[in-house]
Amino acid sequence: MNHSIHDEVHLSNRNHWLRAAVLGANDGLISTASLLVGVAAANPSSQTLLLTGMAALTAGALSMAAGEYISVSSQADTEKADLEKELYELTHNAEREMLELTKIYEARGLDHALAHQVAIALTEHDALEAHARDEIGLTDLSQAKPIHASIASGLSFIAGAILPILGILILPAQSLVWSLASITLLGLILLGIVSARLGGAPIIPATTRVVVWGVLAMLATSLIGHLFGVA
């Protein structure tokens, strides 16, 4: 009989890049499409629309990448400060830290003797790792990764923004507003399905969230475009 350990693939392992990727693609699609729908409602030239779309893609991708890098870097700085503080405590207050770890394991259901034994064993193995994981909640999987988040966010923004820009080139000019809205709606549905699949979430709620907010954004910018176009 084969008693080998089966390593399950846990979907939460993807959280450090999935959140940034979904956010970037969603923002790229909704913001670019909404901007183009609003501008198209004012009846500009196709060249103006294309220039607007490319400017939105470039500025948005760089902004998303920079914003994600700064945000996650701040998180990483906080994690580093916590680890340095914990290392200081382990160096200067080892007994108190041992008691603290013991109480953590007691709170999880172990009796005092076993909790203390586990605390000793993990401290001897790697004291800082034990406290980082069980006291602060930091692991290699949850650790902030600014570069990964920045790249995922920027590239996914481009992936989302490229759809409405391509729509300008291939969709009929006489019905561009409705055509852009329709192709964007399809893109939002696809994004909702993909993000739900990657994260192991129910498809309908995830897709509904994306579609509702995207439609509201396009309605708002379309209204503004019509008002200024008439003016």
ROMAR-758334 format. One record per residue: y, z, x of N, C-alpha, C in turn; residue in three letters. Coordinates in nm, 3 decimals, padded with zeros to 5 digits. Example, Ala and Ser with C-alpha at 12.3 -4.5 7.8 and 13.67 -1.06 7.14 Angstrom:
<atoms>
     nc2     nc3     nc1    cac2    cac3    cac1     cc2     cc3     cc1 code
 -00.569  00.780  01.319 -00.450  00.780  01.230 -00.330  00.780  01.320  ala
 -00.225  00.708  01.285 -00.106  00.714  01.367  00.003  00.787  01.290  ser
</atoms>
This chain:
<atoms>
     nc2     nc3     nc1    cac2    cac3    cac1     cc2     cc3     cc1 code
 -00.119  00.000  00.085  00.000  00.000  00.000  00.125  00.000  00.089  met
  00.221 -00.081  00.050  00.343 -00.093  00.130  00.445  00.012  00.085  asn
  00.479  00.104  00.176  00.575  00.210  00.142  00.708  00.188  00.213  his
  00.738  00.064  00.250  00.864  00.037  00.319  00.982  00.062  00.226  ser
  01.091  00.101  00.285  01.212  00.133  00.208  01.277  00.004  00.161  ile
  01.311  00.001  00.032  01.379 -00.116 -00.024  01.529 -00.089 -00.026  his
  01.605 -00.171  00.045  01.750 -00.154  00.051  01.816 -00.234 -00.061  asp
  01.865 -00.163 -00.163  01.934 -00.232 -00.271  02.071 -00.280 -00.224  glu
  02.116 -00.389 -00.284  02.250 -00.439 -00.257  02.343 -00.379 -00.360  val
  02.431 -00.289 -00.317  02.522 -00.223 -00.409  02.652 -00.302 -00.418  his
  02.694 -00.331 -00.541  02.812 -00.414 -00.562  02.940 -00.344 -00.518  leu
  02.940 -00.211 -00.517  03.060 -00.139 -00.474  03.091 -00.161 -00.327  ser
  02.993 -00.212 -00.251  03.017 -00.242 -00.110  03.120 -00.353 -00.094  asn
  03.143 -00.428 -00.201  03.238 -00.539 -00.193  03.381 -00.498 -00.226  arg
  03.400 -00.372 -00.264  03.530 -00.331 -00.316  03.645 -00.354 -00.219  asn
  03.620 -00.339 -00.087  03.729 -00.346  00.009  03.790 -00.486  00.017  his
  03.716 -00.591 -00.022  03.774 -00.726 -00.023  03.781 -00.786 -00.162  trp
  03.695 -00.741 -00.254  03.693 -00.800 -00.388  03.823 -00.773 -00.463  leu
  03.874 -00.649 -00.452  03.998 -00.615 -00.522  04.113 -00.704 -00.476  arg
  04.126 -00.721 -00.344  04.234 -00.803 -00.290  04.217 -00.949 -00.329  ala
  04.092 -00.998 -00.328  04.068 -01.138 -00.361  04.096 -01.168 -00.508  ala
  04.049 -01.081 -00.596  04.072 -01.101 -00.740  04.221 -01.090 -00.771  val
  04.286 -00.991 -00.712  04.430 -00.973 -00.734  04.507 -01.095 -00.684  leu
  04.471 -01.146 -00.567  04.541 -01.261 -00.511  04.523 -01.386 -00.596  gly
  04.399 -01.415 -00.634  04.372 -01.534 -00.715  04.438 -01.524 -00.851  ala
  04.432 -01.407 -00.911  04.494 -01.386 -01.041  04.645 -01.405 -01.033  asn
  04.706 -01.345 -00.931  04.851 -01.357 -00.914  04.891 -01.500 -00.881  asp
  04.811 -01.567 -00.795  04.843 -01.704 -00.760  04.838 -01.797 -00.879  gly
  04.736 -01.783 -00.962  04.722 -01.869 -01.079  04.828 -01.839 -01.184  leu
  04.843 -01.711 -01.218  04.935 -01.676 -01.326  05.081 -01.699 -01.287  ile
  05.120 -01.652 -01.168  05.261 -01.663 -01.130  05.302 -01.808 -01.109  ser
  05.217 -01.886 -01.041  05.252 -02.027 -01.017  05.251 -02.108 -01.146  thr
  05.148 -02.088 -01.227  05.140 -02.161 -01.353  05.254 -02.122 -01.446  ala
  05.285 -01.994 -01.454  05.393 -01.949 -01.541  05.527 -02.005 -01.495  ser
  05.548 -02.006 -01.365  05.672 -02.062 -01.311  05.683 -02.211 -01.343  leu
  05.573 -02.284 -01.324  05.575 -02.428 -01.350  05.589 -02.460 -01.498  leu
  05.525 -02.380 -01.582  05.540 -02.400 -01.728  05.684 -02.376 -01.769  val
  05.745 -02.272 -01.714  05.884 -02.243 -01.747  05.978 -02.352 -01.700  gly
  05.958 -02.401 -01.578  06.043 -02.507 -01.524  06.017 -02.637 -01.600  val
  05.890 -02.667 -01.629  05.856 -02.790 -01.701  05.917 -02.792 -01.840  ala
  05.931 -02.674 -01.901  05.991 -02.667 -02.034  06.138 -02.707 -02.033  ala
  06.201 -02.704 -01.916  06.341 -02.745 -01.903  06.355 -02.893 -01.869  ala
  06.242 -02.966 -01.869  06.239 -03.112 -01.848  06.298 -03.157 -01.714  asn
  06.250 -03.104 -01.602  06.298 -03.152 -01.471  06.218 -03.276 -01.429  pro
  06.249 -03.329 -01.311  06.173 -03.441 -01.258  06.040 -03.392 -01.201  ser
  05.944 -03.482 -01.187  05.814 -03.446 -01.131  05.828 -03.399 -00.987  ser
  05.924 -03.457 -00.914  05.945 -03.416 -00.775  05.994 -03.271 -00.769  gln
  06.082 -03.235 -00.861  06.130 -03.097 -00.867  06.018 -03.000 -00.899  thr
  05.931 -03.041 -00.992  05.817 -02.957 -01.028  05.722 -02.936 -00.910  leu
  05.694 -03.045 -00.838  05.604 -03.036 -00.723  05.663 -02.948 -00.613  leu
  05.792 -02.964 -00.587  05.859 -02.882 -00.487  05.857 -02.735 -00.529  leu
  05.880 -02.710 -00.657  05.875 -02.572 -00.709  05.737 -02.511 -00.690  thr
  05.634 -02.591 -00.721  05.497 -02.542 -00.708  05.461 -02.510 -00.564  gly
  05.498 -02.598 -00.470  05.466 -02.576 -00.330  05.542 -02.457 -00.274  met
  05.667 -02.441 -00.317  05.746 -02.325 -00.272  05.685 -02.196 -00.324  ala
  05.641 -02.200 -00.451  05.579 -02.081 -00.510  05.449 -02.046 -00.439  ala
  05.369 -02.148 -00.406  05.242 -02.125 -00.336  05.266 -02.064 -00.198  leu
  05.358 -02.123 -00.123  05.383 -02.076  00.014  05.440 -01.934  00.015  thr
  05.546 -01.915 -00.065  05.610 -01.783 -00.067  05.515 -01.677 -00.122  ala
  05.442 -01.714 -00.227  05.352 -01.617 -00.290  05.238 -01.577 -00.199  gly
  05.177 -01.674 -00.130  05.065 -01.643 -00.042  05.109 -01.552  00.073  ala
  05.223 -01.584  00.133  05.273 -01.501  00.243  05.311 -01.362  00.194  leu
  05.373 -01.357  00.075  05.413 -01.229  00.020  05.292 -01.142 -00.013  ser
  05.189 -01.203 -00.072  05.069 -01.128 -00.106  04.998 -01.077  00.020  met
  04.986 -01.165  00.121  04.920 -01.126  00.245  04.995 -01.012  00.314  ala
  05.128 -01.028  00.322  05.209 -00.924  00.388  05.206 -00.794  00.309  ala
  05.219 -00.805  00.176  05.219 -00.684  00.093  05.087 -00.609  00.101  gly
  04.976 -00.685  00.099  04.845 -00.622  00.106  04.825 -00.557  00.243  glu
  04.870 -00.624  00.349  04.855 -00.569  00.484  04.934 -00.439  00.498  tyr
  05.058 -00.440  00.449  05.142 -00.320  00.459  05.084 -00.206  00.377  ile
  05.040 -00.238  00.255  04.985 -00.136  00.166  04.858 -00.073  00.224  ser
  04.765 -00.158  00.268  04.638 -00.106  00.320  04.659 -00.039  00.457  val
  04.757 -00.087  00.534  04.788 -00.022  00.662  04.839  00.120  00.639  ser
  04.918  00.138  00.534  04.966  00.273  00.500  04.848  00.364  00.465  ser
  04.752  00.308  00.392  04.631  00.384  00.358  04.553  00.418  00.485  gln
  04.543  00.320  00.577  04.470  00.343  00.701  04.539  00.451  00.786  ala
  04.674  00.451  00.786  04.748  00.554  00.860  04.720  00.693  00.804  asp
  04.712  00.701  00.672  04.683  00.829  00.608  04.543  00.877  00.644  thr
  04.448  00.784  00.642  04.310  00.819  00.678  04.303  00.865  00.822  glu
  04.374  00.797  00.911  04.374  00.835  01.053  04.433  00.974  01.072  lys
  04.542  01.003  00.998  04.605  01.135  01.009  04.510  01.244  00.960  ala
  04.437  01.215  00.852  04.340  01.313  00.800  04.229  01.340  00.901  asp
  04.182  01.233  00.967  04.075  01.250  01.066  04.124  01.329  01.187  leu
  04.247  01.304  01.229  04.303  01.379  01.342  04.319  01.527  01.306  glu
  04.362  01.552  01.183  04.375  01.691  01.137  04.239  01.760  01.132  lys
  04.138  01.685  01.085  04.004  01.743  01.075  03.946  01.769  01.213  glu
  03.973  01.680  01.309  03.926  01.698  01.445  03.989  01.822  01.509  leu
  04.118  01.843  01.480  04.186  01.963  01.531  04.121  02.088  01.475  tyr
  04.093  02.088  01.343  04.032  02.205  01.280  03.892  02.231  01.335  glu
  03.817  02.125  01.360  03.682  02.141  01.416  03.688  02.200  01.556  leu
  03.792  02.166  01.629  03.806  02.214  01.766  03.852  02.360  01.771  thr
  03.941  02.396  01.679  04.003  02.529  01.686  03.950  02.628  01.582  his
  03.886  02.579  01.478  03.836  02.668  01.372  03.696  02.623  01.328  asn
  03.606  02.619  01.425  03.472  02.565  01.399  03.396  02.644  01.293  ala
  03.406  02.777  01.297  03.331  02.858  01.203  03.382  02.839  01.059  glu
  03.513  02.830  01.044  03.569  02.809  00.911  03.530  02.673  00.855  arg
  03.526  02.574  00.943  03.487  02.440  00.900  03.339  02.437  00.861  glu
  03.257  02.513  00.933  03.116  02.522  00.898  03.099  02.584  00.759  met
  03.174  02.690  00.733  03.169  02.755  00.602  03.218  02.661  00.493  leu
  03.320  02.585  00.524  03.375  02.490  00.428  03.272  02.384  00.391  glu
  03.201  02.333  00.491  03.098  02.234  00.467  02.982  02.294  00.387  leu
  02.949  02.418  00.419  02.841  02.486  00.345  02.876  02.498  00.197  thr
  03.000  02.536  00.168  03.043  02.553  00.028  03.042  02.418 -00.046  lys
  03.071  02.310  00.025  03.067  02.178 -00.037  02.925  02.146 -00.084  ile
  02.827  02.176  00.001  02.688  02.147 -00.036  02.637  02.243 -00.143  tyr
  02.689  02.365 -00.142  02.653  02.458 -00.250  02.706  02.407 -00.384  glu
  02.826  02.353 -00.382  02.885  02.299 -00.506  02.806  02.180 -00.558  ala
  02.731  02.115 -00.472  02.650  02.000 -00.513  02.509  02.039 -00.557  arg
  02.480  02.169 -00.554  02.354  02.214 -00.611  02.257  02.281 -00.515  gly
  02.290  02.289 -00.386  02.199  02.353 -00.291  02.224  02.505 -00.289  leu
  02.117  02.581 -00.265  02.137  02.725 -00.249  02.203  02.750 -00.114  asp
  02.253  02.872 -00.095  02.334  02.901  00.024  02.258  02.875  00.155  his
  02.133  02.919  00.160  02.055  02.906  00.283  02.035  02.759  00.320  ala
  01.996  02.679  00.221  01.973  02.537  00.248  02.104  02.465  00.277  leu
  02.208  02.501  00.204  02.339  02.438  00.227  02.387  02.466  00.369  ala
  02.368  02.589  00.415  02.409  02.626  00.551  02.325  02.552  00.655  his
  02.196  02.538  00.626  02.106  02.466  00.717  02.147  02.319  00.728  gln
  02.179  02.257  00.615  02.223  02.117  00.615  02.355  02.103  00.690  val
  02.446  02.197  00.666  02.577  02.192  00.734  02.560  02.200  00.885  ala
  02.470  02.287  00.932  02.445  02.300  01.075  02.387  02.170  01.132  ile
  02.288  02.113  01.061  02.222  01.992  01.110  02.320  01.876  01.118  ala
  02.402  01.857  01.016  02.497  01.746  01.016  02.610  01.768  01.116  leu
  02.648  01.893  01.135  02.752  01.923  01.234  02.702  01.894  01.375  thr
  02.578  01.929  01.402  02.521  01.900  01.534  02.506  01.751  01.557  glu
  02.478  01.677  01.449  02.463  01.531  01.461  02.597  01.464  01.485  his
  02.694  01.490  01.399  02.829  01.433  01.413  02.919  01.510  01.318  asp
  02.986  01.610  01.371  03.066  01.700  01.287  03.180  01.625  01.217  ala
  03.250  01.541  01.291  03.364  01.470  01.231  03.319  01.375  01.121  leu
  03.208  01.306  01.143  03.156  01.215  01.041  03.117  01.292  00.915  glu
  03.055  01.407  00.932  03.013  01.487  00.817  03.132  01.533  00.735  ala
  03.236  01.581  00.801  03.355  01.627  00.729  03.434  01.510  00.670  his
  03.438  01.398  00.743  03.508  01.281  00.691  03.443  01.232  00.562  ala
  03.310  01.231  00.562  03.237  01.180  00.445  03.239  01.280  00.330  arg
  03.204  01.407  00.358  03.179  01.502  00.250  03.301  01.583  00.211  asp
  03.398  01.596  00.299  03.519  01.672  00.265  03.633  01.580  00.223  glu
  03.653  01.473  00.302  03.766  01.382  00.274  03.724  01.265  00.186  ile
  03.595  01.226  00.196  03.547  01.112  00.117  03.560  00.979  00.188  gly
  03.567  00.981  00.321  03.580  00.858  00.398  03.445  00.813  00.453  leu
  03.413  00.685  00.435  03.294  00.625  00.493  03.333  00.492  00.555  thr
  03.239  00.431  00.626  03.267  00.300  00.686  03.296  00.196  00.579  asp
  03.229  00.206  00.463  03.248  00.108  00.356  03.383  00.126  00.286  leu
  03.426  00.252  00.271  03.551  00.277  00.199  03.673  00.274  00.289  ser
  03.651  00.271  00.419  03.763  00.276  00.513  03.855  00.156  00.496  gln
  03.985  00.183  00.500  04.085  00.078  00.480  04.077 -00.027  00.591  ala
  04.081 -00.155  00.552  04.075 -00.266  00.648  04.190 -00.361  00.619  lys
  04.307 -00.338  00.680  04.428 -00.416  00.648  04.412 -00.566  00.671  pro
  04.351 -00.606  00.782  04.339 -00.749  00.813  04.251 -00.818  00.709  ile
  04.137 -00.758  00.676  04.046 -00.817  00.578  04.115 -00.833  00.443  his
  04.186 -00.728  00.400  04.253 -00.731  00.271  04.365 -00.835  00.270  ala
  04.437 -00.845  00.381  04.547 -00.940  00.390  04.498 -01.085  00.382  ser
  04.394 -01.116  00.457  04.339 -01.252  00.456  04.281 -01.286  00.320  ile
  04.205 -01.194  00.262  04.145 -01.218  00.131  04.251 -01.241  00.025  ala
  04.358 -01.163  00.031  04.464 -01.174 -00.068  04.541 -01.305 -00.054  ser
  04.577 -01.341  00.070  04.654 -01.463  00.092  04.576 -01.589  00.057  gly
  04.451 -01.597  00.102  04.370 -01.715  00.075  04.336 -01.729 -00.073  leu
  04.308 -01.617 -00.138  04.276 -01.624 -00.280  04.400 -01.660 -00.363  ser
  04.518 -01.619 -00.318  04.640 -01.661 -00.387  04.653 -01.813 -00.383  phe
  04.627 -01.870 -00.266  04.634 -02.016 -00.253  04.532 -02.083 -00.344  ile
  04.411 -02.027 -00.348  04.306 -02.084 -00.434  04.348 -02.082 -00.580  ala
  04.415 -01.973 -00.621  04.460 -01.966 -00.760  04.578 -02.056 -00.787  gly
  04.672 -02.064 -00.693  04.795 -02.140 -00.715  04.773 -02.291 -00.708  ala
  04.669 -02.336 -00.640  04.650 -02.480 -00.621  04.615 -02.551 -00.752  ile
  04.555 -02.479 -00.847  04.513 -02.543 -00.972  04.631 -02.596 -01.053  leu
  04.734 -02.517 -01.085  04.848 -02.572 -01.159  04.925 -02.678 -01.080  pro
  04.926 -02.667 -00.947  04.995 -02.769 -00.867  04.923 -02.903 -00.878  ile
  04.791 -02.900 -00.872  04.715 -03.023 -00.892  04.737 -03.077 -01.033  leu
  04.758 -02.986 -01.128  04.784 -03.029 -01.265  04.909 -03.113 -01.277  gly
  05.010 -03.083 -01.196  05.133 -03.161 -01.198  05.106 -03.306 -01.159  ile
  05.014 -03.325 -01.065  04.986 -03.458 -01.012  04.898 -03.541 -01.104  leu
  04.812 -03.476 -01.182  04.714 -03.552 -01.258  04.734 -03.548 -01.410  ile
  04.813 -03.452 -01.459  04.830 -03.438 -01.603  04.942 -03.527 -01.655  leu
  04.936 -03.572 -01.779  05.040 -03.660 -01.836  05.174 -03.588 -01.847  pro
  05.280 -03.657 -01.807  05.413 -03.595 -01.803  05.466 -03.563 -01.942  ala
  05.431 -03.642 -02.043  05.486 -03.622 -02.177  05.435 -03.495 -02.244  gln
  05.325 -03.443 -02.199  05.271 -03.319 -02.258  05.239 -03.218 -02.147  ser
  05.325 -03.214 -02.045  05.294 -03.137 -01.926  05.287 -02.986 -01.954  leu
  05.376 -02.936 -02.038  05.377 -02.792 -02.064  05.245 -02.747 -02.125  val
  05.202 -02.817 -02.231  05.077 -02.781 -02.297  04.956 -02.809 -02.208  trp
  04.964 -02.916 -02.131  04.852 -02.949 -02.043  04.837 -02.845 -01.932  ser
  04.950 -02.804 -01.874  04.947 -02.700 -01.771  04.894 -02.569 -01.829  leu
  04.939 -02.535 -01.947  04.893 -02.413 -02.011  04.742 -02.418 -02.036  ala
  04.693 -02.535 -02.077  04.549 -02.549 -02.107  04.465 -02.538 -01.981  ser
  04.506 -02.607 -01.874  04.428 -02.604 -01.751  04.434 -02.465 -01.687  ile
  04.548 -02.398 -01.703  04.560 -02.262 -01.652  04.471 -02.167 -01.730  thr
  04.464 -02.186 -01.861  04.377 -02.103 -01.944  04.231 -02.116 -01.900  leu
  04.190 -02.239 -01.872  04.053 -02.260 -01.824  04.032 -02.191 -01.689  leu
  04.135 -02.200 -01.603  04.126 -02.133 -01.473  04.117 -01.982 -01.486  gly
  04.191 -01.925 -01.580  04.187 -01.781 -01.603  04.050 -01.736 -01.653  leu
  03.992 -01.816 -01.743  03.858 -01.784 -01.794  03.757 -01.787 -01.680  ile
  03.766 -01.890 -01.595  03.675 -01.901 -01.481  03.693 -01.784 -01.385  leu
  03.819 -01.747 -01.359  03.846 -01.634 -01.270  03.789 -01.505 -01.325  leu
  03.804 -01.484 -01.456  03.750 -01.364 -01.518  03.600 -01.357 -01.506  gly
  03.533 -01.472 -01.525  03.387 -01.476 -01.516  03.341 -01.450 -01.373  ile
  03.406 -01.515 -01.276  03.367 -01.500 -01.136  03.388 -01.356 -01.088  val
  03.505 -01.298 -01.120  03.532 -01.161 -01.077  03.435 -01.063 -01.140  ser
  03.398 -01.086 -01.267  03.302 -00.999 -01.334  03.165 -01.011 -01.269  ala
  03.125 -01.133 -01.236  02.995 -01.154 -01.171  02.989 -01.087 -01.035  arg
  03.095 -01.104 -00.956  03.097 -01.045 -00.821  03.098 -00.893 -00.827  leu
  03.166 -00.838 -00.926  03.175 -00.693 -00.935  03.069 -00.630 -01.023  gly
  02.983 -00.711 -01.085  02.879 -00.658 -01.171  02.931 -00.597 -01.300  gly
  03.049 -00.643 -01.346  03.110 -00.588 -01.466  03.079 -00.677 -01.587  ala
  03.096 -00.626 -01.709  03.079 -00.709 -01.829  03.177 -00.826 -01.828  pro
  03.130 -00.943 -01.864  03.212 -01.064 -01.852  03.325 -01.068 -01.953  ile
  03.296 -01.035 -02.078  03.397 -01.051 -02.184  03.521 -00.963 -02.162  ile
  03.507 -00.831 -02.136  03.628 -00.751 -02.112  03.707 -00.797 -01.990  pro
  03.637 -00.831 -01.881  03.707 -00.875 -01.759  03.783 -01.004 -01.784  ala
  03.720 -01.099 -01.854  03.784 -01.226 -01.882  03.900 -01.210 -01.979  thr
  03.883 -01.126 -02.078  03.988 -01.104 -02.178  04.114 -01.048 -02.114  thr
  04.098 -00.952 -02.021  04.214 -00.894 -01.953  04.294 -01.001 -01.881  arg
  04.223 -01.086 -01.806  04.290 -01.189 -01.728  04.361 -01.289 -01.819  val
  04.292 -01.333 -01.923  04.347 -01.436 -02.011  04.470 -01.384 -02.088  val
  04.461 -01.264 -02.141  04.571 -01.209 -02.222  04.699 -01.199 -02.141  val
  04.689 -01.142 -02.021  04.809 -01.127 -01.939  04.862 -01.262 -01.890  trp
  04.773 -01.354 -01.862  04.816 -01.487 -01.820  04.889 -01.560 -01.930  gly
  04.837 -01.553 -02.052  04.901 -01.619 -02.166  05.038 -01.557 -02.194  val
  05.048 -01.425 -02.188  05.177 -01.360 -02.211  05.281 -01.404 -02.108  leu
  05.238 -01.416 -01.982  05.330 -01.458 -01.877  05.378 -01.601 -01.900  ala
  05.287 -01.691 -01.937  05.326 -01.830 -01.962  05.415 -01.843 -02.084  met
  05.389 -01.765 -02.188  05.474 -01.769 -02.307  05.617 -01.725 -02.274  leu
  05.627 -01.618 -02.192  05.760 -01.566 -02.157  05.839 -01.668 -02.076  ala
  05.777 -01.727 -01.973  05.849 -01.823 -01.890  05.876 -01.954 -01.965  thr
  05.787 -01.994 -02.054  05.809 -02.114 -02.134  05.931 -02.096 -02.224  ser
  05.943 -01.977 -02.283  06.057 -01.948 -02.368  06.188 -01.954 -02.289  leu
  06.186 -01.896 -02.169  06.305 -01.901 -02.083  06.340 -02.045 -02.046  ile
  06.237 -02.123 -02.014  06.259 -02.264 -01.979  06.320 -02.342 -02.093  gly
  06.271 -02.320 -02.215  06.326 -02.389 -02.332  06.471 -02.350 -02.356  his
  06.500 -02.221 -02.341  06.637 -02.175 -02.363  06.735 -02.235 -02.264  leu
  06.700 -02.232 -02.135  06.789 -02.287 -02.034  06.791 -02.439 -02.038  phe
  06.677 -02.497 -02.078  06.674 -02.644 -02.089  06.767 -02.693 -02.195  gly
  06.769 -02.622 -02.310  06.861 -02.660 -02.417  07.004 -02.638 -02.375  val
  07.027 -02.525 -02.305  07.162 -02.495 -02.258  07.210 -02.601 -02.161  ala
</atoms>
